[in-house]
Amino acid sequence: MTMSPEDKVNRRDKNRASTVGLSVHNVASLEKIIIKDGDDEAAKDQRPTADGDCAVDENADPATVDPLHKRIRSKWSQIYSRHSFLILVICAILIAFAYPPLGATYLAPQITATWIAVVFIFILAGMGIKTEEFAKAFQRLRFNAFLQLFNFGAVSGIVFGFSRLMVLAGALPQSLADGMTICASLPITVNMVLVLTASAGGEESAAGFNAAFGN
């Protein structure tokens, strides 16, 4: 069938339009793929690590990475916040070892350690513990009875048996074995109970009640 010149021109225009449309569609699809790949790479670079921080891109600009001293300070802050009590105890022991008169003479331990420190610890504990929590701790009779029996029965009995065994074996003198038994039979001080329980994240109301009752 012979086509007229007008039909040929119309058909040529349609072919060009379809070709352009396909080209535009291909370009748009290619752009979507590129954008998606870029988002995946960015998400991969920012994925969280085991420490909770985002992984640093190896090809990142060194100017955007924190300096070494800032990273060390941040890491040290995290360690100190987790183990502040233990770190401070070690520092106090080292200072006392380096200069004993500081705590034995100048700080007046007969006043600061026996009155001021105890009152300060009780004030802090009282501010953080509600009266209702002390009432609930008092009502836990089974737990309180078990704790007292363990402290004054199990611990004392174990230390007494161990000290007698060491005396029979000739590893300890009689005076030291008797001192171990006496120390194991004494209750821990109330202020140390509150401090250690708070640092360990325990129940301060139950610890305060049992420490006061035991003493």
C-alpha positions in Angstrom: 0.0 0.0 0.0 1.4 3.3 -1.0 1.5 6.0 1.6 0.9 9.7 0.9 3.6 12.2 1.8 1.5 13.6 4.6 1.2 10.1 6.2 4.9 9.6 5.9 5.6 12.9 7.7 3.1 12.1 10.5 4.6 8.6 11.0 8.1 10.1 11.2 6.9 12.6 13.9 5.3 9.8 15.9 8.5 7.7 15.8 10.6 10.7 16.9 8.1 11.4 19.8 8.2 7.8 21.0 12.0 7.7 20.8 12.2 10.9 22.9 9.7 9.6 25.4 11.7 6.4 25.8 14.9 8.4 26.2 13.4 10.6 28.9 12.0 7.6 30.7 15.4 5.8 30.6 17.1 8.9 31.9 14.6 9.3 34.8 15.0 5.6 35.7 18.8 5.9 35.6 18.6 8.9 37.9 16.4 7.0 40.4 18.9 4.1 40.5 21.8 6.5 41.0 20.0 8.3 43.9 19.0 5.0 45.5 22.6 3.7 45.3 23.8 6.9 46.8 21.3 6.7 49.7 22.3 3.1 50.4 26.0 4.0 50.5 25.3 6.9 52.9 23.2 4.7 55.1 26.0 2.1 55.1 28.5 4.7 56.0 26.4 5.9 58.9 25.4 2.4 60.2 25.8 2.1 64.1 28.7 0.1 65.4 28.8 -2.1 68.5 29.8 0.9 70.6 26.7 2.8 69.6 28.7 5.3 67.4 28.4 5.6 63.7 31.2 4.1 61.6 33.5 6.6 60.1 34.0 6.6 56.3 37.5 5.6 55.4 37.4 8.1 52.5 36.1 10.9 54.7 37.8 14.2 54.9 40.3 14.2 57.8 39.2 17.7 58.7 35.7 16.4 59.6 37.1 13.7 62.0 37.4 14.7 65.7 41.0 15.2 66.9 42.7 12.6 68.9 42.6 14.5 72.2 38.8 15.0 71.9 38.3 11.3 71.3 40.5 10.4 74.3 38.6 12.8 76.5 35.2 11.5 75.4 36.3 7.9 76.0 37.7 8.8 79.4 34.4 10.6 80.3 32.5 7.4 79.5 34.8 5.3 81.6 34.6 7.7 84.6 30.8 8.0 84.5 30.6 4.2 84.7 33.2 3.6 87.4 33.5 6.9 89.2 33.2 5.5 92.7 36.0 2.9 92.1 38.2 5.5 90.5 37.8 7.9 93.4 38.5 5.2 96.0 41.7 4.3 94.2 42.7 8.0 94.0 42.0 8.4 97.8 44.1 5.3 98.6 47.0 6.5 96.5 46.9 10.0 98.0 46.8 8.5 101.5 49.8 6.3 100.6 51.8 9.1 99.2 51.1 11.6 102.1 49.5 10.0 105.2 49.4 13.1 107.3 46.9 14.7 104.9 44.1 12.4 106.1 45.4 11.4 109.5 46.1 14.9 110.8 45.0 17.8 108.6 41.5 16.6 107.7 40.7 15.8 111.4 39.3 12.3 110.8 37.9 12.1 114.4 35.4 14.8 113.3 35.1 14.6 109.5 35.0 10.8 109.2 32.8 10.1 112.2 30.3 13.0 112.1 30.4 15.3 109.1 30.8 12.5 106.5 28.1 10.3 108.1 25.6 13.2 108.4 26.3 14.3 104.8 25.7 10.7 103.5 22.5 10.4 105.4 21.2 13.7 104.1 21.9 12.7 100.5 20.3 9.3 101.0 17.3 10.9 102.7 16.8 13.3 99.8 16.8 10.5 97.3 14.7 8.0 99.2 11.0 8.4 99.9 9.4 7.5 103.2 7.1 5.1 101.5 10.1 3.1 100.2 11.4 2.7 103.8 8.0 1.5 104.9 8.0 -1.1 102.1 11.5 -2.2 103.0 10.4 -2.7 106.6 7.5 -4.9 105.5 9.7 -7.3 103.5 10.2 -9.6 106.5 11.5 -12.7 104.7 14.2 -10.7 102.8 15.3 -8.8 105.9 15.5 -12.0 108.0 17.5 -13.8 105.3 19.9 -10.9 105.0 20.5 -10.7 108.7 21.0 -14.4 109.0 23.4 -14.5 106.1 25.4 -11.6 107.4 25.7 -12.7 111.0 25.3 -16.5 110.5 26.7 -17.7 107.1 29.5 -15.2 106.7 30.6 -15.5 110.3 30.4 -19.3 110.3 32.4 -19.5 107.0 35.2 -17.2 108.2 35.3 -19.0 111.6 35.7 -22.4 110.0 38.3 -21.1 107.5 40.3 -19.4 110.3 40.3 -22.5 112.5 41.4 -24.6 109.5 44.3 -22.2 108.8 45.3 -22.3 112.5 45.4 -26.1 112.4 47.5 -26.0 109.2 49.9 -23.5 110.8 49.2 -20.9 108.1 47.8 -18.3 110.5 48.6 -17.3 114.1 45.8 -17.6 116.7 45.6 -13.9 117.2 45.0 -13.2 113.5 42.5 -16.0 113.2 40.5 -14.5 116.2 40.7 -11.1 114.6 39.2 -12.4 111.3 36.4 -14.1 113.2 35.6 -10.9 115.1 35.6 -8.7 112.0 33.4 -11.2 110.2 30.9 -11.0 113.1 30.7 -7.2 113.0 28.2 -5.3 110.8 29.4 -2.9 108.1 28.9 0.7 108.8 25.7 2.4 107.7 27.4 5.1 105.6 29.4 2.5 103.6 26.3 0.4 103.0 24.5 3.4 101.5 27.5 4.5 99.4 28.2 1.0 98.0 24.6 0.3 97.4 24.1 3.6 95.5 27.2 3.0 93.4 26.0 -0.5 92.5 22.5 0.7 91.6 20.9 -1.3 94.4 17.8 -0.6 96.5 19.0 2.0 99.0 15.9 1.8 101.2 16.4 -1.9 102.0 20.1 -1.4 102.4 19.7 1.5 104.8 17.1 -0.3 106.9 19.1 -3.5 107.2 22.3 -1.6 107.9 20.7 0.4 110.7 19.0 -2.7 112.1 22.2 -4.8 112.0 24.2 -2.1 113.8 
